Amino acid sequence: MTPDESRARTRWLAMVGSRLAGSAGAVFGLVLAARSHDWPIKVLGVAITLSALAVVAIVPASLAHRWRTPRP
């Protein structure tokens, strides 16, 4: 594997890892909100879910933008 292919693979894994971490955080927030009986914990669960969904939407796109191949 060439160094460019290795770098591209590492970057792809970083983007996929950020999506997986965000998805796991969203599931955790949903479980926290669903199982809680107190409203502060429910609000915390909703906040965790929303922030995790923002991570899923924003972080991979910003990494792809940062690592984009320059146009000739």
RAVENWO-V937135 format. One line per field, one symbol per residue. ss: DSSP state (2 for helix, 1 for strand, 0 for the rest). psi: psi as a letter, one per 40 degrees, with the letter a starting at -180 (. if undefined). burial: b if it has 24 or more other C-alpha atoms within 12 Angstrom, else e. A space follows every 10 residues. Layout:
ss->???
psi->???
burial->???
//
This chain:
ss->0022222222 2222222222 2222222222 2222200022 2222222222 2222222222 2222220000 00
psi->hidddddddd dddddddddd dddddddddd ddddeiehdd dddddddddd dddddddddd ddddddeihi i.
burial->eeeeeeeeee eeeebeebbe bbbebbebbb ebbeeeeeee eeeebbebbe bbbebbeebb eebeeeeeee ee
//
